[in-house]
């Protein structure tokens, strides 16, 4: 009997151990159960914590609701693993941030799914998570030849299902990794101007629009036989081109750089009248608001005895005509010739400056126009490298100044400037600024109205002079000729 009791006593520790293990086994069994997902909700306070059926991936936080979610080992959105903190998990919910997803690289078989894994199993839940709808902002080259590479630029140009360019279906195309470009080969025919891009996120409709623009002209008052260039955008496939009313039939049209920037080059014919420059393509017409081959409109001074001489007989190194240093101009013009300028050197008198009498800058009826709609223009020839020293254009009212310093590339970078022949410079009146005691001349408050620059009549004097605003001597002097100071409407 004693032996029997001893045997039972020996079994008690084992029985206690088995009993102690029973709750643990039950608990582990529960944790090993497969997860279930019932919904995905916004992780935002009520009333916005609504159930989501779709979302645009932008790093937002969501709440996955269901069962047995507390011990996740991996959570994939569209096949992309998310990082998570299990401290934010409960058996019936998990707070997770949607990961950054590069949709051009995802496995499309896993698109629009959430895969949730725990030690007890996994579940795949259908959830439409994708990029935003596509947009188109620009076309690299609407004038590309058949077979040339072309790109649409925009956003979310990924997961493309259907693509039509100019009425032609494009079957072969490639999205950039970030979805900002869609590349293809220009088709042989584009019967319409329609563009259609359909992705899994939506459809964008656009048109092939390449309306030409004219931004500037190398020399608006060139002599016959000179080479002239018109700069702008989409100046290709030209149907007609007129300059001051004269048809130009011989010209070249080239891209200045990739994209829409382009130029037209031609030889100036013999023209007796002024008028706008106009270019027509199949997409539209660009016409300058101002006249070319016209020095009379808005003229302040041209130093011609029969024109508007208007010099105060003060300042300027000298005026002349026909100098071999300044070819391409048979009329009279003013020259500034200054050596290297010491720090702070240069002013509004002596041979630093060209002084002109009062003239009508802007008609009185236009003094309420936006200053950006009018510009101060002149022709200039700079045959020798110029680096340092600012050409100031000063009105006779309130001290407003526009600074011309083409050698200044950035605040810290300069490059010598020179011209091969005469060129036209355009300075919008919005570039004129008041003087600032800290920032300096022409660096203060911008014009609010043209009358601030010209006075209430629009008639005021003009001084053009050179000044060195640097703290050291200029790297070079300045040797250049000026002609045809004028103010004209540009918009």
Buried (B, 14 or more C-beta within 10 A) or exposed (E): EEEEEEEEEEEEEEEEEEEEEEEEEEEEEEEEBBBBBEBBBBBEEEEEEEEBEEBBBEEEEBBBBBBBBBBBEEBBBBBBEBEBEEEBBEBBBBBBBBBEBEBBEBEEEBBBBBBBBBEBEBBEBEBBBBBBBBBBEEBBBBBBEEEEEBBBBBBBBBBBEEBBBBBBEBEEBEBBEEBBBBBBBBBEEBEEBBBBBBBBBBEBEBEBEBEBBBEBBBBBBBBEEBBBBBBBBBBBEBEEBBBBBBEBEEBEBEBBEEBBBBBBEBEBBEBEEBBBBBBBBEBEEBEBEBBBBBBEEBBBBBBBEEBBBBBBEEBBBEBBBEBEEBBBBEBBBBBBBBEBBEEEBBBBEEBBBBBBBBBBBBEEEBBEBBBBBBBBBBBBBBBBBBBBBBBBBBBBBBBBBBBBBBBBEEEEEBEBBBBEBBBBBBBBBBBBBBBEEEEBBBBBEBBEEBBBBBBEBBBBBBBBBBBBBBEEBBBBBBBBBBBBBBBBBBE
